[in-house]
Amino acid sequence: MRTYQELFRTPEFAPLLSATAAHVAAQTVSRMAVGTLVHDATGSPFLTALSMFGPLLAQIIGATFLLSATDRLPPRAATTGLALFFAGVTTVLALPGLSVAAIFAILAAQGMLGSVGGGVRYGLLTEIVPAEGYLLGRSVLNMCAGTLQIFGYALGAVLVNVLTPRGALLTGAALFVVAASVARVGLASRPPRAQGRPSVRETWRSNACLWASKPRRRVYLALWVPNGLVVGCESLFVSHAPRHAGLLFASAAVGMLAGDTLTGRFLSPRWRGRLGAPPLLLLLAAPYLIFALHPALPVALAAVALASVGFSANLLLQERLMATVPGELRGHAFGLHHSGMFTMQGVAAAVAGGIAQLTSPATAMTVMAAASVAVTLALTPGLRRPGRSAEDVPPEDVPAGDAPTGDVPTGDVPAGDVPAGDVPTGDGQGQGGGARRAPPPPAPAQERRL
């Protein structure tokens, strides 16, 4: 599957895309409104950054206790229920007289349950599209998100000024209801990918399984840290240029859209292998160094757009990650990626806000960008080494009920590269009777932040 026409002929892809689009639009409008509310109430760059991106810190709680639900809940019911939950709490945020402490408590609950959403949504994508179409499908979702962020931040800025921040929050709540409705009507009912009840124990076991592989750890760190540090730069847009923050966010979305289009549709597998993620990760951070010179608005907008092209590195890293994950853990793997990424973004937003509080937003953005460049350079040698395939997950390490079936990809790693004790036995058929089925191994697969 290499064309958009083939992709959109795939049943259920359009409803999944539409539900995801409404969800992203709702988040974008609501985030802008919450940041403005907190900024108006406190005047603090730290609290403003924390209100917009800090709730992502709560993702680590969800990843620790709730992530096993991503493969153990019916995807349609989970997608619909989560969207309705977000609609309800966003409505509560719009209530007048709500204290800043109450706002942060609500946002923390949002982030904690939101940790499950990414794993459910993108695990479902692996069931809707064939394996060879995953990269294209994921890139389309990313392009849709980028486009909606362009219009969402612009719409959010308008709504904040015309309807007030609380009016913008009610608009976001309505969009979450639209997302829930589309998911309920457009997606087919299907069973969970794995049997068993969600539990803290299964979450810990699956996390340990995914984290046990050194190649996977390197990929996860590359997905989380450079990306998160740059989002720390973005979290200071409101404090750096309160009147032009919407333009800066829109420029970032334009860059992400361009990067996902070029990488997902036009970069061939051969060139993806030769290019790799590190050059794009460097592109993601380097343009922000210009903020040390306090550039004029047009230069700042161009730098932000150029840097955001580098977010497409996550497509290549996600492709590499998926090649190392057994089918019955794909939802969990996506959830762990999202939770770790969003947690790092929340940490980076808090750190960036703290630095800005002591110095200035421009100085803090420069520091965060330099840190991202340093981390990428440190990770580059390991990222250029081949990772292990999903067949290298020992059957005993796969949580009960999640053992991969015979569809686990084989032959992806030269025998000499497999560490002692990791050589798979038999045909890769797991022993857990709870596994329903594993989708065929994906050809190029990927992901990026939403």
VOPAGU-2260 file (C-alpha; in pm, 1 decimal, decimal comma):
REM VOPAGU-2260
SITE   aa  ch    i         X         Y         Z
SITE  MET   A    0       0,0       0,0       0,0
SITE  ARG   A    1     177,1     312,2    -127,1
SITE  THR   A    2    -102,0     549,4    -233,5
SITE  TYR   A    3    -354,5     759,6     -46,2
SITE  GLN   A    4    -632,5     620,7    -265,2
SITE  GLU   A    5    -561,5     266,9    -146,7
SITE  LEU   A    6    -542,2     384,6     212,0
SITE  PHE   A    7    -878,6     562,2     209,2
SITE  ARG   A    8   -1043,6     261,1      47,8
SITE  THR   A    9    -955,0      64,9     361,8
SITE  PRO   A   10   -1270,3      12,7     573,2
SITE  GLU   A   11   -1277,1     207,4     902,1
SITE  PHE   A   12    -969,4     417,3     827,3
SITE  ALA   A   13   -1178,8     726,1     749,8
SITE  PRO   A   14   -1379,8     702,8    1077,2
SITE  LEU   A   15   -1059,1     651,0    1276,3
SITE  LEU   A   16    -904,7     951,3    1104,0
SITE  SER   A   17   -1213,8    1163,7    1169,7
SITE  ALA   A   18   -1233,2    1068,1    1537,8
SITE  THR   A   19    -862,7    1136,6    1581,6
SITE  ALA   A   20    -900,2    1471,5    1405,3
SITE  ALA   A   21   -1180,8    1585,0    1633,9
SITE  HIS   A   22    -982,7    1471,5    1938,3
SITE  VAL   A   23    -670,8    1663,4    1831,2
SITE  ALA   A   24    -871,9    1976,2    1751,0
SITE  ALA   A   25   -1036,2    1961,2    2092,5
SITE  GLN   A   26    -701,8    1921,5    2269,3
SITE  THR   A   27    -544,6    2206,7    2074,7
SITE  VAL   A   28    -822,6    2457,0    2140,9
SITE  SER   A   29    -846,7    2353,8    2507,3
SITE  ARG   A   30    -470,7    2372,3    2565,6
SITE  MET   A   31    -453,6    2727,1    2432,2
SITE  ALA   A   32    -748,6    2828,6    2650,1
SITE  VAL   A   33    -610,6    2671,3    2968,4
SITE  GLY   A   34    -270,1    2831,7    2916,0
SITE  THR   A   35    -432,7    3170,8    2873,6
SITE  LEU   A   36    -650,8    3123,1    3182,1
SITE  VAL   A   37    -354,0    3036,0    3401,6
SITE  HIS   A   38    -138,0    3312,6    3254,0
SITE  ASP   A   39    -408,5    3571,0    3320,3
SITE  ALA   A   40    -457,2    3444,2    3674,6
SITE  THR   A   41     -92,5    3414,9    3776,5
SITE  GLY   A   42     130,5    3596,0    3525,3
SITE  SER   A   43     382,0    3315,6    3583,6
SITE  PRO   A   44     574,6    3166,8    3286,0
SITE  PHE   A   45     635,6    2854,3    3494,1
SITE  LEU   A   46     270,3    2790,6    3576,0
SITE  THR   A   47     159,8    2880,8    3223,9
SITE  ALA   A   48     400,2    2627,1    3070,5
SITE  LEU   A   49     300,8    2370,3    3331,9
SITE  SER   A   50     -70,9    2417,9    3262,2
SITE  MET   A   51     -26,0    2361,9    2888,9
SITE  PHE   A   52     216,3    2069,8    2898,3
SITE  GLY   A   53     258,7    1976,4    3263,8
SITE  PRO   A   54     -50,0    1749,9    3271,7
SITE  LEU   A   55     148,1    1522,5    3045,5
SITE  LEU   A   56     355,5    1444,0    3355,9
SITE  ALA   A   57      57,9    1245,4    3480,4
SITE  GLN   A   58     112,3    1009,1    3187,4
SITE  ILE   A   59     380,6     835,5    3394,1
SITE  ILE   A   60     116,0     737,8    3651,7
SITE  GLY   A   61    -104,2     591,2    3381,7
SITE  ALA   A   62     192,0     410,9    3227,7
SITE  THR   A   63     273,3     259,1    3565,8
SITE  PHE   A   64     -74,3     141,6    3664,9
SITE  LEU   A   65    -317,2     151,4    3369,2
SITE  LEU   A   66    -131,9      67,5    3048,9
SITE  SER   A   67    -232,9    -299,5    3034,3
SITE  ALA   A   68    -582,4    -173,4    2945,6
SITE  THR   A   69    -464,5     -72,0    2597,1
SITE  ASP   A   70    -474,3    -433,1    2472,1
SITE  ARG   A   71    -743,1    -562,3    2710,9
SITE  LEU   A   72   -1033,9    -326,6    2639,5
SITE  PRO   A   73   -1255,5    -330,0    2328,5
SITE  PRO   A   74   -1099,5     -55,7    2112,0
SITE  ARG   A   75   -1425,0     114,2    2009,7
SITE  ALA   A   76   -1562,0     128,6    2363,1
SITE  ALA   A   77   -1230,8     256,5    2500,7
SITE  THR   A   78   -1197,7     525,6    2233,8
SITE  THR   A   79   -1554,4     645,3    2284,1
SITE  GLY   A   80   -1536,8     639,2    2663,5
SITE  LEU   A   81   -1211,3     831,5    2682,6
SITE  ALA   A   82   -1341,7    1104,0    2449,2
SITE  LEU   A   83   -1653,5    1145,8    2663,9
SITE  PHE   A   84   -1439,6    1164,6    2978,1
SITE  PHE   A   85   -1230,3    1441,9    2822,4
SITE  ALA   A   86   -1549,0    1625,9    2722,0
SITE  GLY   A   87   -1674,3    1615,6    3079,7
SITE  VAL   A   88   -1357,2    1736,8    3249,7
SITE  THR   A   89   -1304,1    2009,6    2988,4
SITE  THR   A   90   -1652,5    2137,3    3066,8
SITE  VAL   A   91   -1560,4    2145,2    3435,8
SITE  LEU   A   92   -1249,3    2349,9    3352,7
SITE  ALA   A   93   -1476,0    2613,6    3200,1
SITE  LEU   A   94   -1662,3    2672,2    3527,5
SITE  PRO   A   95   -1604,9    3022,8    3665,6
SITE  GLY   A   96   -1433,0    3060,9    4000,2
SITE  LEU   A   97   -1223,2    2747,5    3962,6
SITE  SER   A   98    -896,2    2786,0    4152,0
SITE  VAL   A   99    -558,4    2728,5    3989,0
SITE  ALA   A  100    -503,5    2428,3    4217,2
SITE  ALA   A  101    -833,9    2275,0    4104,2
SITE  ILE   A  102    -740,7    2334,4    3739,1
SITE  PHE   A  103    -413,7    2146,3    3784,4
SITE  ALA   A  104    -587,7    1860,1    3968,7
SITE  ILE   A  105    -832,1    1816,6    3679,3
SITE  LEU   A  106    -552,9    1834,4    3422,7
SITE  ALA   A  107    -361,0    1567,0    3614,7
SITE  ALA   A  108    -660,8    1330,5    3596,7
SITE  GLN   A  109    -686,4    1402,6    3224,7
SITE  GLY   A  110    -325,0    1315,2    3169,3
SITE  MET   A  111    -340,8     996,4    3374,6
SITE  LEU   A  112    -631,1     845,4    3179,2
SITE  GLY   A  113    -501,7     991,1    2853,8
SITE  SER   A  114    -203,3     756,0    2879,6
SITE  VAL   A  115    -430,4     474,5    2764,5
SITE  GLY   A  116    -573,7     663,5    2466,7
SITE  GLY   A  117    -270,1     665,4    2239,3
SITE  GLY   A  118    -208,0     293,9    2281,0
SITE  VAL   A  119    -571,6     210,0    2207,1
SITE  ARG   A  120    -592,2     439,6    1904,5
SITE  TYR   A  121    -268,2     344,7    1733,0
SITE  GLY   A  122    -293,2     -18,9    1826,2
SITE  LEU   A  123    -631,0     -12,7    1651,0
SITE  LEU   A  124    -463,2     131,0    1342,1
SITE  THR   A  125    -253,8    -187,1    1313,0
SITE  GLU   A  126    -578,0    -385,6    1292,7
SITE  ILE   A  127    -748,4    -157,1    1041,1
SITE  VAL   A  128    -471,9    -119,7     781,7
SITE  PRO   A  129    -254,6    -400,1     642,3
SITE  ALA   A  130      99,8    -423,0     770,1
SITE  GLU   A  131     254,6    -264,2     463,0
SITE  GLY   A  132      17,0      31,3     491,3
SITE  TYR   A  133      91,0     120,2     851,5
SITE  LEU   A  134     359,4     380,0     778,8
SITE  LEU   A  135     139,3     558,3     526,6
SITE  GLY   A  136    -164,2     543,2     754,6
SITE  ARG   A  137      27,6     675,1    1052,9
SITE  SER   A  138     177,2     957,0     849,9
SITE  VAL   A  139    -172,3    1058,8     732,3
SITE  LEU   A  140    -289,7    1072,4    1092,7
SITE  ASN   A  141      11,6    1289,0    1172,1
SITE  MET   A  142     -53,0    1519,2     876,8
SITE  CYS   A  143    -413,6    1552,4     986,4
SITE  ALA   A  144    -299,3    1638,7    1337,2
SITE  GLY   A  145     -52,8    1895,7    1205,0
SITE  THR   A  146    -317,7    2060,2     988,2
SITE  LEU   A  147    -564,2    2070,4    1275,4
SITE  GLN   A  148    -304,1    2217,3    1505,2
SITE  ILE   A  149    -250,6    2496,9    1253,6
SITE  PHE   A  150    -621,0    2576,6    1250,8
SITE  GLY   A  151    -674,9    2471,5    1612,8
SITE  TYR   A  152    -423,6    2715,5    1758,9
SITE  ALA   A  153    -547,0    2987,9    1526,6
SITE  LEU   A  154    -907,6    2909,5    1620,8
SITE  GLY   A  155    -807,5    2887,3    1985,6
SITE  ALA   A  156    -650,5    3232,9    1971,4
SITE  VAL   A  157    -965,7    3374,6    1810,5
SITE  LEU   A  158   -1198,5    3202,5    2055,0
SITE  VAL   A  159    -993,1    3316,3    2353,3
SITE  ASN   A  160   -1025,8    3677,2    2237,3
SITE  VAL   A  161   -1386,8    3659,6    2116,8
SITE  LEU   A  162   -1550,8    3412,7    2356,0
SITE  THR   A  163   -1301,8    3432,4    2644,9
SITE  PRO   A  164   -1091,4    3131,7    2752,9
SITE  ARG   A  165   -1393,7    2962,8    2910,9
SITE  GLY   A  166   -1587,7    2986,2    2586,8
SITE  ALA   A  167   -1293,3    2827,6    2407,5
SITE  LEU   A  168   -1293,6    2543,8    2661,7
SITE  LEU   A  169   -1662,4    2474,5    2597,0
SITE  THR   A  170   -1582,9    2458,6    2225,5
SITE  GLY   A  171   -1312,4    2202,9    2303,0
SITE  ALA   A  172   -1560,4    1997,0    2506,9
SITE  ALA   A  173   -1804,4    1994,0    2214,7
SITE  LEU   A  174   -1528,4    1870,3    1984,2
SITE  PHE   A  175   -1454,3    1583,2    2224,3
SITE  VAL   A  176   -1821,0    1484,3    2202,0
SITE  VAL   A  177   -1790,5    1484,2    1822,6
SITE  ALA   A  178   -1486,8    1253,7    1849,9
SITE  ALA   A  179   -1680,5    1013,3    2072,3
SITE  SER   A  180   -1979,4    1010,0    1835,2
SITE  VAL   A  181   -1769,6     940,2    1526,7
SITE  ALA   A  182   -1585,5     655,8    1701,0
SITE  ARG   A  183   -1908,7     498,1    1824,4
SITE  VAL   A  184   -2083,6     513,4    1486,2
SITE  GLY   A  185   -1793,1     461,6    1244,4
SITE  LEU   A  186   -1577,1     196,0    1408,5
SITE  ALA   A  187   -1670,3    -170,5    1417,2
SITE  SER   A  188   -1698,8    -358,3    1742,3
SITE  ARG   A  189   -1400,8    -588,4    1787,7
SITE  PRO   A  190   -1262,7    -783,8    2081,6
SITE  PRO   A  191    -955,7    -677,6    2276,9
SITE  ARG   A  192    -618,9    -774,8    2130,6
SITE  ALA   A  193    -534,9    -973,1    2444,0
SITE  GLN   A  194    -739,5   -1166,6    2695,8
SITE  GLY   A  195    -746,9   -1107,5    3066,6
SITE  ARG   A  196    -841,2    -814,4    3284,5
SITE  PRO   A  197    -631,0    -497,7    3299,5
SITE  SER   A  198    -422,1    -493,0    3613,9
SITE  VAL   A  199    -125,3    -319,8    3767,8
SITE  ARG   A  200      63,1    -650,4    3767,4
SITE  GLU   A  201      15,1    -704,3    3393,3
SITE  THR   A  202     113,1    -342,3    3327,4
SITE  TRP   A  203     440,0    -389,4    3515,7
SITE  ARG   A  204     514,9    -721,4    3346,6
SITE  SER   A  205     457,3    -581,9    2998,7
SITE  ASN   A  206     661,4    -269,5    3074,1
SITE  ALA   A  207     948,1    -487,9    3196,2
SITE  CYS   A  208     926,8    -701,4    2882,4
SITE  LEU   A  209     939,0    -400,4    2651,0
SITE  TRP   A  210    1216,7    -229,3    2846,3
SITE  ALA   A  211    1434,1    -544,5    2870,8
SITE  SER   A  212    1577,8    -509,6    2520,0
SITE  LYS   A  213    1872,5    -270,7    2491,0
SITE  PRO   A  214    1795,6    -177,0    2126,3
SITE  ARG   A  215    1437,3     -96,7    2224,9
SITE  ARG   A  216    1557,7     113,9    2517,4
SITE  ARG   A  217    1771,6     322,8    2281,9
SITE  VAL   A  218    1476,3     375,9    2049,3
SITE  TYR   A  219    1246,7     472,0    2335,6
SITE  LEU   A  220    1500,8     723,2    2468,3
SITE  ALA   A  221    1540,3     874,5    2120,1
SITE  LEU   A  222    1161,4     901,9    2093,2
SITE  TRP   A  223    1126,7    1062,2    2434,8
SITE  VAL   A  224    1417,2    1290,3    2520,8
SITE  PRO   A  225    1514,9    1506,2    2216,8
SITE  ASN   A  226    1146,7    1548,2    2131,4
SITE  GLY   A  227    1053,0    1639,3    2488,0
SITE  LEU   A  228    1327,3    1898,8    2525,2
SITE  VAL   A  229    1208,2    2077,6    2211,5
SITE  VAL   A  230     849,4    2071,8    2337,2
SITE  GLY   A  231     993,7    2251,6    2639,7
SITE  CYS   A  232    1085,7    2528,6    2395,7
SITE  GLU   A  233     730,7    2530,4    2259,2
SITE  SER   A  234     585,0    2555,6    2607,6
SITE  LEU   A  235     739,9    2903,4    2635,5
SITE  PHE   A  236     572,9    3048,6    2325,5
SITE  VAL   A  237     299,3    3217,3    2531,4
SITE  SER   A  238     551,5    3370,2    2772,1
SITE  HIS   A  239     796,7    3464,7    2494,9
SITE  ALA   A  240     541,0    3633,7    2269,3
SITE  PRO   A  241     195,3    3648,8    2431,9
SITE  ARG   A  242      36,7    3829,0    2136,7
SITE  HIS   A  243     193,3    3604,9    1872,5
SITE  ALA   A  244     194,4    3265,3    2046,7
SITE  GLY   A  245     -76,8    3136,4    1814,5
SITE  LEU   A  246     141,4    3215,8    1512,2
SITE  LEU   A  247     437,8    3035,5    1665,2
SITE  PHE   A  248     226,9    2726,6    1740,4
SITE  ALA   A  249      81,2    2736,5    1389,6
SITE  SER   A  250     430,8    2759,0    1238,9
SITE  ALA   A  251     533,7    2452,9    1438,0
SITE  ALA   A  252     230,0    2267,7    1304,8
SITE  VAL   A  253     316,8    2367,4     945,6
SITE  GLY   A  254     666,3    2226,3     989,7
SITE  MET   A  255     534,5    1901,3    1135,7
SITE  LEU   A  256     289,6    1867,0     849,6
SITE  ALA   A  257     564,3    1916,5     591,7
SITE  GLY   A  258     798,7    1670,5     764,3
SITE  ASP   A  259     536,6    1398,0     794,1
SITE  THR   A  260     432,4    1443,1     430,8
SITE  LEU   A  261     787,5    1417,1     299,0
SITE  THR   A  262     891,1    1128,8     522,5
SITE  GLY   A  263     571,7     924,8     518,4
SITE  ARG   A  264     483,2     955,5     150,2
SITE  PHE   A  265     796,1    1037,5     -48,0
SITE  LEU   A  266    1093,9     897,0     142,9
SITE  SER   A  267    1154,4     544,8      13,3
SITE  PRO   A  268    1245,4     257,5     248,9
SITE  ARG   A  269    1599,5     262,2     106,6
SITE  TRP   A  270    1647,1     629,7     187,3
SITE  ARG   A  271    1479,4     591,7     526,2
SITE  GLY   A  272    1739,3     330,2     609,2
SITE  ARG   A  273    2027,9     541,2     483,3
SITE  LEU   A  274    1915,1     868,8     636,7
SITE  GLY   A  275    1810,5     739,5     977,0
SITE  ALA   A  276    1663,7     943,1    1259,8
SITE  PRO   A  277    1967,3    1134,2    1401,1
SITE  PRO   A  278    1990,1    1402,4    1126,8
SITE  LEU   A  279    1621,2    1480,8    1167,6
SITE  LEU   A  280    1657,1    1491,8    1546,8
SITE  LEU   A  281    1936,7    1747,3    1506,8
SITE  LEU   A  282    1716,6    1949,0    1271,6
SITE  LEU   A  283    1445,2    1938,1    1537,8
SITE  ALA   A  284    1656,3    2130,4    1790,2
SITE  ALA   A  285    1922,9    2332,4    1609,7
SITE  PRO   A  286    1701,8    2615,6    1471,1
SITE  TYR   A  287    1587,8    2705,1    1825,1
SITE  LEU   A  288    1943,8    2812,2    1907,5
SITE  ILE   A  289    1873,5    3131,7    1715,6
SITE  PHE   A  290    1645,3    3248,2    1997,9
SITE  ALA   A  291    1964,0    3338,8    2186,3
SITE  LEU   A  292    1980,8    3638,3    1948,1
SITE  HIS   A  293    1618,2    3743,1    2018,3
SITE  PRO   A  294    1517,6    3723,7    1649,7
SITE  ALA   A  295    1241,9    3928,4    1490,6
SITE  LEU   A  296     903,5    3757,7    1459,5
SITE  PRO   A  297     941,5    3650,1    1091,0
SITE  VAL   A  298    1278,3    3488,3    1164,7
SITE  ALA   A  299    1138,0    3317,9    1474,6
SITE  LEU   A  300     843,4    3180,9    1276,3
SITE  ALA   A  301    1074,9    3044,0    1006,9
SITE  ALA   A  302    1304,5    2884,2    1264,7
SITE  VAL   A  303    1014,7    2715,8    1442,8
SITE  ALA   A  304     869,1    2582,3    1117,1
SITE  LEU   A  305    1206,2    2448,0    1000,5
SITE  ALA   A  306    1276,9    2283,6    1334,3
SITE  SER   A  307     937,4    2113,6    1342,7
SITE  VAL   A  308    1015,9    1925,9    1021,0
SITE  GLY   A  309    1248,0    1724,7    1245,2
SITE  PHE   A  310     954,3    1577,5    1435,0
SITE  SER   A  311     928,4    1333,0    1143,0
SITE  ALA   A  312    1226,9    1153,0    1295,8
SITE  ASN   A  313     968,3     982,8    1512,5
SITE  LEU   A  314     825,3     811,6    1205,5
SITE  LEU   A  315    1157,4     638,8    1145,0
SITE  LEU   A  316    1206,1     557,3    1511,2
SITE  GLN   A  317     853,9     418,4    1539,5
SITE  GLU   A  318     916,5     202,2    1236,0
SITE  ARG   A  319    1220,5      63,1    1410,6
SITE  LEU   A  320    1034,2      14,0    1736,6
SITE  MET   A  321     750,4    -178,3    1573,3
SITE  ALA   A  322     997,4    -422,3    1418,0
SITE  THR   A  323    1103,4    -525,1    1769,6
SITE  VAL   A  324     759,6    -565,3    1930,6
SITE  PRO   A  325     547,9    -885,1    1927,5
SITE  GLY   A  326     196,9    -840,2    1792,3
SITE  GLU   A  327       6,5    -885,1    2117,7
SITE  LEU   A  328     207,6    -607,8    2284,7
SITE  ARG   A  329     166,8    -345,7    2013,5
SITE  GLY   A  330     -99,6    -145,1    2191,5
SITE  HIS   A  331     102,8    -152,6    2511,1
SITE  ALA   A  332     420,2     -56,7    2322,7
SITE  PHE   A  333     242,2     242,6    2170,8
SITE  GLY   A  334     101,7     336,2    2509,6
SITE  LEU   A  335     445,4     317,4    2671,3
SITE  HIS   A  336     589,7     529,7    2391,8
SITE  HIS   A  337     316,0     791,6    2428,0
SITE  SER   A  338     331,7     797,5    2807,1
SITE  GLY   A  339     709,2     826,9    2815,7
SITE  MET   A  340     708,4    1091,9    2544,6
SITE  PHE   A  341     435,3    1298,9    2707,6
SITE  THR   A  342     594,1    1261,7    3050,6
SITE  MET   A  343     923,8    1387,7    2912,8
SITE  GLN   A  344     741,9    1675,1    2746,6
SITE  GLY   A  345     583,0    1764,1    3080,5
SITE  VAL   A  346     917,7    1745,6    3260,3
SITE  ALA   A  347    1079,9    1958,1    2990,9
SITE  ALA   A  348     798,1    2214,4    3008,6
SITE  ALA   A  349     845,3    2240,9    3384,6
SITE  VAL   A  350    1223,3    2272,7    3352,8
SITE  ALA   A  351    1194,3    2528,0    3071,8
SITE  GLY   A  352     943,2    2729,3    3272,6
SITE  GLY   A  353    1173,3    2725,4    3573,0
SITE  ILE   A  354    1471,9    2843,3    3369,7
SITE  ALA   A  355    1257,3    3116,8    3211,0
SITE  GLN   A  356    1145,4    3226,7    3556,4
SITE  LEU   A  357    1510,0    3278,3    3656,5
SITE  THR   A  358    1636,5    3417,7    3324,6
SITE  SER   A  359    1409,6    3482,5    3024,4
SITE  PRO   A  360    1197,7    3271,3    2787,8
SITE  ALA   A  361    1447,1    3321,2    2500,9
SITE  THR   A  362    1738,3    3204,6    2717,8
SITE  ALA   A  363    1542,8    2902,2    2839,0
SITE  MET   A  364    1451,9    2803,0    2481,0
SITE  THR   A  365    1817,6    2821,7    2381,2
SITE  VAL   A  366    1924,0    2605,1    2675,4
SITE  MET   A  367    1659,5    2340,5    2602,4
SITE  ALA   A  368    1756,5    2329,1    2233,9
SITE  ALA   A  369    2124,9    2288,3    2317,7
SITE  ALA   A  370    2038,8    2004,4    2556,0
SITE  SER   A  371    1837,6    1830,8    2282,7
SITE  VAL   A  372    2132,0    1852,9    2041,5
SITE  ALA   A  373    2364,5    1707,2    2306,8
SITE  VAL   A  374    2131,4    1414,2    2380,8
SITE  THR   A  375    2091,7    1334,8    2010,5
SITE  LEU   A  376    2468,4    1329,5    1960,2
SITE  ALA   A  377    2504,2    1097,1    2259,1
SITE  LEU   A  378    2237,7     855,5    2128,9
SITE  THR   A  379    2351,7     854,6    1764,8
SITE  PRO   A  380    2612,1     571,3    1784,3
SITE  GLY   A  381    2358,7     331,3    1935,8
SITE  LEU   A  382    2087,1     428,3    1688,9
SITE  ARG   A  383    2309,6     339,6    1396,9
SITE  ARG   A  384    2336,1     -19,5    1518,9
SITE  PRO   A  385    2067,4    -263,5    1405,8
SITE  GLY   A  386    1800,4    -343,4    1662,5
SITE  ARG   A  387    1649,8    -682,8    1737,8
SITE  SER   A  388    1327,5    -798,7    1578,4
SITE  ALA   A  389    1013,2    -903,6    1758,3
SITE  GLU   A  390    1116,7   -1265,8    1741,4
SITE  ASP   A  391    1396,3   -1186,4    1984,6
SITE  VAL   A  392    1149,9   -1136,6    2270,9
SITE  PRO   A  393    1183,9   -1460,6    2468,6
SITE  PRO   A  394     844,0   -1632,9    2500,1
SITE  GLU   A  395     877,4   -1647,6    2877,7
SITE  ASP   A  396     909,1   -1268,4    2890,3
SITE  VAL   A  397     575,5   -1207,0    2722,7
SITE  PRO   A  398     300,6   -1146,6    2982,5
SITE  ALA   A  399      45,0   -1418,9    3029,1
SITE  GLY   A  400    -225,2   -1397,7    2767,1
SITE  ASP   A  401      -3,7   -1182,0    2546,6
SITE  ALA   A  402     224,1   -1440,2    2392,1
SITE  PRO   A  403     280,3   -1366,8    2024,0
SITE  THR   A  404     149,1   -1607,7    1767,1
SITE  GLY   A  405     330,0   -1752,7    1471,9
SITE  ASP   A  406     284,3   -1422,8    1289,4
SITE  VAL   A  407     577,5   -1272,7    1475,3
SITE  PRO   A  408     831,9   -1160,5    1212,1
SITE  THR   A  409    1133,4   -1378,2    1165,0
SITE  GLY   A  410    1465,0   -1338,0    1000,5
SITE  ASP   A  411    1500,7    -965,3    1067,8
SITE  VAL   A  412    1827,2    -989,5    1259,7
SITE  PRO   A  413    2145,4   -1162,9    1151,4
SITE  ALA   A  414    2220,4   -1456,5    1376,1
SITE  GLY   A  415    2549,2   -1304,6    1486,0
SITE  ASP   A  416    2372,4    -998,2    1623,0
SITE  VAL   A  417    2144,5   -1190,3    1859,3
SITE  PRO   A  418    2278,3   -1183,1    2214,8
SITE  ALA   A  419    2337,7   -1514,6    2385,8
SITE  GLY   A  420    2021,0   -1648,4    2543,6
SITE  ASP   A  421    1798,2   -1446,9    2314,3
SITE  VAL   A  422    1785,4   -1689,1    2021,7
SITE  PRO   A  423    1419,4   -1773,6    1968,4
SITE  THR   A  424    1319,5   -2137,4    1973,7
SITE  GLY   A  425    1066,5   -2323,3    1766,1
SITE  ASP   A  426     845,6   -2119,5    1537,6
SITE  GLY   A  427     793,8   -1826,3    1773,8
SITE  GLN   A  428     453,0   -1960,1    1877,6
SITE  GLY   A  429     373,9   -1834,1    2226,5
SITE  GLN   A  430     237,2   -2058,8    2497,3
SITE  GLY   A  431     -22,0   -1819,1    2632,8
SITE  GLY   A  432    -361,4   -1945,2    2524,4
SITE  GLY   A  433    -510,3   -1598,4    2567,8
SITE  ALA   A  434    -361,8   -1445,5    2253,4
SITE  ARG   A  435    -627,0   -1398,1    1989,8
SITE  ARG   A  436    -411,8   -1311,3    1693,9
SITE  ALA   A  437    -118,8   -1094,3    1601,1
SITE  PRO   A  438    -135,9    -876,8    1289,8
SITE  PRO   A  439     124,1    -951,3    1022,5
SITE  PRO   A  440     460,7    -789,0    1090,0
SITE  PRO   A  441     455,5    -430,3     969,8
SITE  ALA   A  442     667,9    -312,7     688,3
SITE  PRO   A  443     774,6      43,3     762,0
SITE  ALA   A  444     577,9     162,7    1062,9
SITE  GLN   A  445     607,4     481,3    1255,1
SITE  GLU   A  446     471,2     742,8    1486,5
SITE  ARG   A  447     513,3    1099,1    1594,8
SITE  ARG   A  448     376,6    1323,3    1860,1
SITE  LEU   A  449      22,8    1454,9    1830,0
